[in-house]
C-alpha cells in the first residue's frame, strides 16, 4: 500500500539517527542492510521481491507496475553491491501500459518454470505473465470485489506444487483474522491468520522448509515497525505460529516485500525490500535476517 502521510516523511528523516538504537526481537538474527540506489526516474516504490534459491539473483516489483531483475554481489554472505537490468513495465491484458489506478502492483510470486504472478490493489486481482509482453488474467474471486481499495491483495506466495496464496493488507476489523485464499484452478479460502496488534499484512512467501512466512508492517505516525511471523502448513490450517522478528520503530524503512531461501550454511535467510514511496526522505533498503540452523528445519508441505 502507498503511504501518503506527512508522518512518513518525518519518520524517515529521523530514521538515520535512530537506526542503531532501535532494536529487533524474535528468533531471527539481523544480518545485513544495504541501501540500493539507481539513477532511473522509475526506480523505487518496491512492494514485492523474489530471490533465487541460492540467494544470488532477484526480481522485484514496484507499486507502479514496474519490474526489475538483477543479482546481489556478496562478500562473506553480505550484500556489497547490486547489478541490475533496466526497469521494465508490467503491461495489461492488451499489452498496453496500465493506468495509475489499475497498476498498483503489490505481491510477487515466480513459478519454477519462470512464469511471474502479480497481485494488485485497486481492482483486486492476480495476473500471470508468461512473458512481460502481455498479462494473462486469473479468475477473480467474488470476495475480492469487496476488499478495501488501498488495502486489498498486498501479499502473494507460491508453493512447490505451483499453487498461489494471497491475502489482503487489512481484514476489515482489528479482531478479524486475515483470510488466506489459495488458487488451484479457482480461489478458495483455506487459512486464516490472527491479527495481533497494529500490524498489517504486506508480504508473504513459502520457504524451502515448506513453512508460510508473513511480513507485516505497522505505521505508528512516527515511523515504521516490521514483523515476520512463521507458520507450519497443512492442507487446511496454519499452526505453530512463531514470531521470527519484530523491529523497533525506525529500525528499518517501510519493508513490504519478503523472500525466503536457504543459505550455504543451511540456515533460513529472510530477504526483505522497502517501499520508499518515491520521496527523498526514505530509502530503498534490502534487509536480511538469518534464522538459526537449529530452528530452520521442518518437514515439507504435505
Order of alpha helices (4+ residues) and beta strands (2+ residues): alpha-beta-beta-beta-beta-beta-beta-beta-beta-beta-beta-beta-beta-beta-beta-beta-beta-beta-beta-beta-beta-beta-beta
